[in-house]
Amino acid sequence: MTSRKPDEQLARNSRLRLVRPRPLTTARRAVTDGRSRPAPRPPEGTPPPAELARQARAVLADAVRVARWAAGDRDPGAGPLDAATAERAATALELTPERVRAGWDRARLAGLVELHGTAVRPGWRLQAWDRDDSAVQRGWVALFDAWSLVHPAPEDVAASTVAEVVEAVPQVLSLLQLSAGPVLVPSLLDLLQQRVAELHEERCEVPYGPQPAPVEPPAPEPPAGDLLPPLLDWALEGLAAVGALTLGKGQATLTPLGNWAVWVKLEQICVAAQSPAGNIEQSAQHMLRGCARLTPGPARAEYRAWLAARTVGSAVTELLAVARGEDALLRGLAFEALRVVGAPAEGEVRAAATDSSLRPYALLWLAEYEGADPEDAAEVLTREESTWLWVDTAAAVADHGESDLLVRHLDSAVQGNVPTLLDEIRAVGHPRTVQVLVALAAAHPDPAFAKAVRRAAFQVHTGGA
């Protein structure tokens, strides 16, 4: 009877062939999916996601039509949507120029289109619009967050006063959400006045020492209280314009979409409060560690808050410095945070693509930034880059995940069988190869598989073939 080498035996054993590989985005989520908290349930009476998405599609119907027209029109003049282009779009879409311009503004705010110089590119949400309800909901929430841009404020009001009202509106929305029905405008005005007064008190700064007299007395301004009623009307009209509430005679009511969105925002606040203290004030490394246990939505909210407290350039530099470190989990999370940065990070990410340890992450980031579906973005990677990323993700799972996650990570390998996977892992030269193989051998329940993987780890460790 002849004996076979372990690799040959492994190749002949059909039970140990790898399943058809799944997209690398599955691998990138391997750690965080295993550490996420249970998703909270929305309030009773909230429509199911499919119905919310249907309502969001209705609100953004014009925006989607204009976005598809603009993204498909290869004329360079379509970029900024000037008057001539708006007229062309109005004729093609059988809309008025005013509706075209409004749809264009909403498309940009909802992330349906992206401007790169004079070229219009479809955003990922536009590509997923007809098949991904969650993308539709996120697009509408982006529009909801930008309500004050959709409905311009009165020009004769100081910008600081408008900013105070915008900052106080979440409390108004919270009252509407808690009331679960119509709320009279005078009640909303009382709350707005209280919140604006609190903001004034919070920002009050008492100067120390003698103060020089002003050269000229300041021009009298109308009391802020006199401006709040019309500004409340403006805010309610802006929220109604994006589909967040409906206005009746002297009252306002949240729509199902608006009620759901306010609940989501409150949940994000609660999650942030439960996360490690001071994430927003911490370094990028500590912030990313604090976000490691969050689900993707709350994690993105943390990234946005952290980024808002810094200049874009310094934030991107700090995130890439963390990505160059030894912790593979933080490397992946750093690029998730860079996805929130978007266009301002493009130059630094392109430069990072020359770094072998960051290249796969940078290429995936750039592919998604340029409009590729995240599930298809892995096609930009060579087989060697995909294998390197597989090992790097396995290192993150081994360091921070559970053994069953490491075994399931095999499903995302691009190789069709285990011997080929091991050969290419040995060849790719990842610095964590030995540790990954040892952890995989210890986690896998099949003795033949574990034996072959331990043998591969020994060969890498000793420099053998």
C-alpha distance (Angstrom), angle and dihedral (degrees) to the residues before:
residue distance angle dihedral
M1 . . .
T2 3.80 . .
S3 3.78 124.3 .
R4 3.75 125.6 -136.3
K5 3.75 130.3 -147.3
P6 3.83 114.7 -105.1
D7 3.82 92.5 -109.9
E8 3.81 91.9 52.2
Q9 3.78 91.7 48.6
L10 3.77 89.6 48.1
A11 3.79 92.6 51.3
R12 3.81 91.4 51.8
N13 3.79 93.4 50.5
S14 3.79 106.0 90.0
R15 3.79 91.4 -166.8
L16 3.78 88.9 67.6
R17 3.76 98.5 50.6
L18 3.77 114.0 115.8
V19 3.77 117.5 -107.3
R20 3.79 118.7 -115.9
P21 3.81 104.7 -66.7
R22 3.76 119.9 -104.2
P23 3.82 122.7 -143.1
L24 3.79 116.5 -73.1
T25 3.79 89.3 -117.0
T26 3.81 84.8 74.5
A27 3.78 89.2 57.1
R28 3.79 92.5 48.1
R29 3.81 89.4 56.1
A30 3.81 94.7 46.2
V31 3.80 95.8 102.9
T32 3.78 102.6 36.2
D33 3.80 93.3 45.1
G34 3.76 89.4 58.4
R35 3.79 93.8 49.5
S36 3.79 102.4 42.4
R37 3.76 122.8 120.2
P38 3.82 119.8 -119.9
A39 3.78 112.1 -81.2
P40 3.82 110.9 -105.6
R41 3.78 117.5 -120.8
P42 3.81 118.7 -116.1
P43 3.82 119.6 -119.7
E44 3.77 118.4 -72.6
G45 3.77 111.4 -86.5
T46 3.81 95.0 32.1
P47 3.82 108.6 138.0
P48 3.81 116.7 -114.7
P49 3.82 117.3 -92.2
A50 3.80 92.7 -100.9
E51 3.81 91.2 57.5
L52 3.81 92.7 45.4
A53 3.79 88.8 50.9
R54 3.82 90.5 50.0
Q55 3.80 90.2 53.6
A56 3.81 91.4 46.6
R57 3.81 90.6 50.8
A58 3.80 89.0 53.0
V59 3.82 92.0 52.2
L60 3.81 91.6 49.1
A61 3.80 98.6 37.6
D62 3.82 94.7 113.5
A63 3.80 91.2 43.5
V64 3.80 91.4 54.0
R65 3.81 92.5 48.6
V66 3.79 92.3 49.7
A67 3.82 92.0 44.2
R68 3.80 92.6 52.4
W69 3.78 91.5 47.4
A70 3.81 92.9 48.1
A71 3.81 94.2 44.5
G72 3.80 91.2 49.5
D73 3.81 96.3 45.2
R74 3.80 107.2 90.9
D75 3.81 94.3 -167.5
P76 3.82 106.5 117.2
G77 3.80 89.2 -138.0
A78 3.80 89.1 69.5
G79 3.79 90.6 73.8
P80 3.80 105.2 83.6
L81 3.83 92.9 24.9
D82 3.79 95.6 -128.1
A83 3.79 122.7 -174.0
A84 3.81 94.5 -84.1
T85 3.78 92.3 49.4
A86 3.80 91.5 47.7
E87 3.79 89.1 54.0
R88 3.80 91.0 51.2
A89 3.78 91.1 48.7
A90 3.80 91.6 47.8
T91 3.80 90.4 53.7
A92 3.80 93.9 45.6
L93 3.81 94.6 46.1
E94 3.82 97.6 34.8
L95 3.79 91.6 -123.3
T96 3.79 131.3 126.3
P97 3.82 115.9 -99.6
E98 3.82 88.4 -114.7
R99 3.82 91.4 57.1
V100 3.80 89.9 46.5
R101 3.81 92.1 53.6
A102 3.80 91.6 45.4
G103 3.79 90.6 48.6
W104 3.80 91.0 48.7
D105 3.81 92.2 52.0
R106 3.79 90.9 49.2
A107 3.78 92.2 46.7
R108 3.79 91.0 55.9
L109 3.81 93.5 44.8
A110 3.82 91.9 48.3
G111 3.81 92.9 49.4
L112 3.81 94.6 -114.1
V113 3.80 92.6 128.5
E114 3.78 135.1 23.9
L115 3.78 127.4 -155.7
H116 3.80 117.7 -139.0
G117 3.76 104.7 -179.5
T118 3.80 103.9 -58.2
A119 3.79 94.0 -23.3
V120 3.78 121.9 98.7
R121 3.78 116.8 -145.7
P122 3.78 125.3 -173.4
G123 3.77 113.0 -113.5
W124 3.77 119.8 -126.7
R125 3.80 90.6 -106.8
L126 3.79 90.8 59.3
Q127 3.79 91.2 52.9
A128 3.80 91.0 49.7
W129 3.80 95.7 39.1
D130 3.80 99.2 107.8
R131 3.80 97.5 41.4
D132 3.80 108.7 30.7
D133 3.80 116.4 65.7
S134 3.80 92.7 -176.8
A135 3.82 90.7 56.3
V136 3.80 88.9 52.2
Q137 3.79 91.9 50.5
R138 3.80 92.1 48.5
G139 3.79 90.2 49.3
W140 3.78 91.3 52.6
V141 3.82 92.0 47.1
A142 3.82 88.4 54.0
L143 3.81 88.0 54.6
F144 3.81 90.8 45.6
D145 3.81 89.9 53.3
A146 3.82 89.1 52.9
W147 3.81 97.2 49.2
S148 3.81 92.3 124.5
L149 3.82 89.5 59.9
V150 3.78 94.1 48.4
H151 3.80 91.8 55.3
P152 3.84 109.1 37.1
A153 3.78 117.1 -137.5
P154 3.81 122.1 -115.7
E155 3.79 109.8 -77.4
D156 3.81 95.2 -137.5
V157 3.82 94.0 62.9
A158 3.80 122.7 89.1
A159 3.79 113.9 -105.7
S160 3.81 91.0 -126.8
T161 3.80 91.2 58.1
V162 3.79 91.4 48.7
A163 3.81 90.0 49.3
E164 3.81 90.6 53.6
V165 3.79 91.1 53.2
V166 3.80 91.9 48.1
E167 3.81 89.1 50.7
A168 3.81 91.0 49.7
V169 3.81 96.4 47.7
P170 3.87 94.7 86.1
Q171 3.81 88.6 65.8
V172 3.81 89.5 51.2
L173 3.79 89.6 50.8
S174 3.80 91.3 48.0
L175 3.82 90.3 55.8
L176 3.79 90.1 50.0
Q177 3.79 90.6 49.3
L178 3.80 94.5 48.0
S179 3.80 91.8 47.0
A180 3.83 91.6 57.2
G181 3.78 90.3 -154.8
P182 3.81 144.5 37.6
V183 3.81 117.5 -25.9
L184 3.80 122.9 -162.8
V185 3.79 115.5 -114.3
P186 3.85 93.2 -126.0
S187 3.81 89.1 59.6
L188 3.78 90.3 50.7
L189 3.80 90.1 48.0
D190 3.81 91.5 52.6
L191 3.79 90.3 53.1
L192 3.81 92.3 46.0
Q193 3.81 91.4 51.9
Q194 3.80 91.5 49.3
R195 3.80 92.8 49.4
V196 3.80 93.9 47.4
A197 3.81 89.3 49.5
E198 3.81 89.2 51.8
L199 3.80 90.4 51.0
H200 3.81 90.2 52.3
E201 3.79 90.3 49.9
E202 3.81 93.2 47.3
R203 3.82 91.3 51.6
C204 3.79 96.8 43.1
E205 3.80 109.9 127.5
V206 3.81 120.1 -171.2
P207 3.82 110.8 -149.6
Y208 3.80 117.5 -132.7
G209 3.78 124.7 -137.3
P210 3.81 128.8 8.9
Q211 3.77 114.6 -32.4
P212 3.81 122.6 -147.8
A213 3.76 115.5 -114.4
P214 3.81 113.4 -107.6
V215 3.77 114.6 -102.7
E216 3.78 90.4 -131.9
P217 3.79 127.0 19.8
P218 3.79 111.5 -108.8
A219 3.77 116.8 -102.6
P220 3.80 111.8 -101.4
E221 3.79 114.5 -100.8
P222 3.78 126.0 -158.1
P223 3.79 112.7 -101.3
A224 3.79 111.6 -91.5
G225 3.80 89.6 -124.9
D226 3.82 90.4 63.2
L227 3.80 90.3 55.1
L228 3.79 98.0 48.2
P229 3.83 99.3 77.7
P230 3.82 94.2 56.9
L231 3.80 90.9 40.1
L232 3.80 90.2 52.3
D233 3.80 88.2 52.1
W234 3.79 88.8 50.3
A235 3.80 92.1 50.2
L236 3.81 93.7 48.0
E237 3.81 90.9 48.2
G238 3.81 90.6 49.5
L239 3.80 92.2 50.7
A240 3.79 90.2 46.8
A241 3.81 89.5 50.8
V242 3.82 91.0 60.9
G243 3.80 93.3 45.2
A244 3.81 98.0 -105.6
L245 3.80 97.1 121.4
T246 3.78 144.1 2.8
L247 3.80 125.0 -127.6
G248 3.76 124.3 -138.2
K249 3.77 133.0 172.2
G250 3.79 102.9 -49.2
Q251 3.79 94.1 -24.4
A252 3.81 143.4 81.2
T253 3.80 132.7 -148.6
L254 3.78 130.2 -169.2
T255 3.78 115.6 -119.0
P256 3.82 117.7 -132.0
L257 3.79 87.5 -99.4
G258 3.79 92.4 50.3
N259 3.80 92.8 45.8
W260 3.81 90.7 51.1
A261 3.82 92.6 46.6
V262 3.81 93.4 51.5
W263 3.80 89.8 49.0
V264 3.82 89.8 51.4
K265 3.80 90.9 51.4
L266 3.81 91.8 49.6
E267 3.81 89.9 49.5
Q268 3.79 90.3 52.4
I269 3.79 90.3 52.6
C270 3.79 90.5 50.8
V271 3.80 92.3 48.7
A272 3.80 91.5 48.9
A273 3.78 89.6 50.4
Q274 3.81 90.2 53.1
S275 3.80 94.7 47.5
P276 3.83 121.1 91.9
A277 3.80 109.5 -59.9
G278 3.75 118.5 -96.7
N279 3.82 99.1 13.5
I280 3.78 92.5 148.4
E281 3.81 92.2 52.2
Q282 3.80 95.0 44.1
S283 3.79 130.9 90.7
A284 3.79 119.3 -86.2
Q285 3.80 90.9 -100.8
H286 3.80 94.4 54.1
M287 3.80 92.1 41.7
L288 3.80 92.1 53.3
R289 3.79 91.6 47.7
G290 3.78 88.6 51.6
C291 3.81 90.4 52.3
A292 3.81 95.4 47.4
R293 3.80 93.5 93.7
L294 3.80 95.9 44.6
T295 3.78 124.2 99.5
P296 3.84 114.3 -112.3
G297 3.82 96.9 -95.7
P298 3.81 98.0 52.2
A299 3.81 89.8 39.8
R300 3.82 90.4 56.7
A301 3.80 88.8 50.2
E302 3.81 89.2 54.2
Y303 3.80 90.9 48.3
R304 3.80 91.0 51.7
A305 3.79 92.3 49.6
W306 3.81 91.9 48.1
L307 3.80 91.7 47.6
A308 3.81 92.7 47.8
A309 3.80 89.9 60.8
R310 3.83 93.1 56.8
T311 3.75 141.3 50.3
V312 3.79 111.4 -95.4
G313 3.80 94.3 -120.8
S314 3.79 95.8 52.4
A315 3.82 92.0 44.0
V316 3.81 93.2 52.1
T317 3.80 91.7 46.9
E318 3.80 91.4 50.4
L319 3.82 93.6 47.8
L320 3.81 92.3 50.0
A321 3.80 90.3 48.6
V322 3.80 88.7 56.6
A323 3.82 90.0 46.5
R324 3.81 89.4 57.0
G325 3.80 91.0 56.4
E326 3.79 127.9 96.3
D327 3.82 98.9 -98.8
A328 3.80 107.5 94.9
L329 3.81 92.6 -167.2
L330 3.80 91.6 57.9
R331 3.82 89.2 46.4
G332 3.79 91.0 59.2
L333 3.80 93.2 42.7
A334 3.81 91.1 49.3
F335 3.79 90.1 59.3
E336 3.81 90.4 46.6
A337 3.81 87.3 56.3
L338 3.82 89.7 47.3
R339 3.81 88.3 55.7
V340 3.79 86.8 62.2
V341 3.82 89.9 52.0
G342 3.81 90.6 56.1
A343 3.81 122.1 171.7
P344 3.85 98.4 10.8
A345 3.82 89.2 62.2
E346 3.82 96.0 51.8
G347 3.82 97.2 96.2
E348 3.80 95.1 48.4
V349 3.81 92.3 45.1
R350 3.82 91.4 51.0
A351 3.78 89.1 52.0
A352 3.82 90.0 48.7
A353 3.81 89.6 57.4
T354 3.82 87.8 76.9
D355 3.82 89.6 63.5
S356 3.81 108.1 88.2
S357 3.81 92.9 -145.7
L358 3.81 92.6 52.8
R359 3.81 100.7 32.7
P360 3.85 99.0 95.6
Y361 3.80 92.0 47.3
A362 3.81 92.0 45.9
L363 3.80 93.2 48.5
L364 3.82 91.6 50.5
W365 3.80 90.1 47.8
L366 3.81 91.9 51.0
A367 3.80 93.2 46.1
E368 3.80 91.9 53.2
Y369 3.80 91.1 42.9
E370 3.80 89.7 54.7
G371 3.79 91.6 53.4
A372 3.81 106.4 -88.3
D373 3.78 117.7 145.4
P374 3.84 107.9 -107.3
E375 3.79 89.0 -126.1
D376 3.82 90.5 57.1
A377 3.81 99.6 36.3
A378 3.82 92.5 93.0
E379 3.80 88.7 72.5
V380 3.82 88.7 80.1
L381 3.81 90.7 66.2
T382 3.77 124.0 88.4
R383 3.79 117.3 -127.2
E384 3.80 89.9 -103.4
E385 3.83 91.8 50.8
S386 3.81 90.6 48.0
T387 3.80 90.2 51.3
W388 3.80 91.9 48.5
L389 3.81 89.8 51.2
W390 3.81 90.3 47.7
V391 3.81 90.7 55.2
D392 3.80 92.0 44.9
T393 3.79 91.8 51.5
A394 3.80 89.9 46.1
A395 3.80 88.0 54.3
A396 3.81 89.6 54.0
V397 3.79 90.5 49.8
A398 3.80 92.3 47.0
D399 3.81 91.8 50.5
H400 3.80 99.4 41.7
G401 3.80 110.0 11.0
E402 3.78 137.8 65.7
S403 3.79 128.9 -89.9
D404 3.81 94.6 -108.9
L405 3.81 89.5 55.8
L406 3.80 89.7 54.8
V407 3.81 90.9 52.2
R408 3.80 91.6 47.8
H409 3.80 89.1 49.8
L410 3.81 86.9 72.7
D411 3.82 87.5 74.9
S412 3.80 91.0 69.0
A413 3.83 96.3 55.9
V414 3.80 114.8 115.9
Q415 3.81 92.6 -141.6
G416 3.77 118.6 94.4
N417 3.79 99.2 -139.6
V418 3.76 139.5 23.4
P419 3.84 100.0 -109.2
T420 3.80 90.9 54.1
L421 3.80 90.8 46.7
L422 3.80 91.2 51.6
D423 3.80 92.6 46.7
E424 3.79 92.3 51.9
I425 3.80 93.5 43.0
R426 3.81 88.8 54.9
A427 3.80 90.8 48.5
V428 3.80 98.2 47.2
G429 3.81 93.8 68.6
H430 3.81 100.8 -141.3
P431 3.83 109.5 173.4
R432 3.81 91.6 -130.6
T433 3.82 95.8 49.8
V434 3.81 96.3 111.9
Q435 3.80 94.3 47.4
V436 3.80 91.8 47.4
L437 3.79 93.4 49.9
V438 3.79 93.1 46.8
A439 3.81 91.3 49.7
L440 3.82 91.2 46.8
A441 3.81 91.9 50.4
A442 3.79 90.7 50.1
A443 3.81 92.6 48.4
H444 3.80 101.2 44.1
P445 3.83 115.6 92.0
D446 3.83 96.5 -150.9
P447 3.85 112.2 91.3
A448 3.82 94.4 -153.8
F449 3.78 91.7 52.1
A450 3.80 92.7 45.7
K451 3.81 91.2 49.8
A452 3.81 93.6 52.1
V453 3.81 92.3 46.2
R454 3.80 92.8 49.3
R455 3.81 88.7 49.9
A456 3.81 90.0 52.0
A457 3.79 90.6 49.2
F458 3.81 90.5 51.4
Q459 3.81 91.1 50.1
V460 3.80 92.1 51.4
H461 3.79 91.9 45.7
T462 3.84 93.7 50.2
G463 3.79 95.2 37.6
G464 3.80 92.9 -115.3
A465 3.80 126.6 149.1
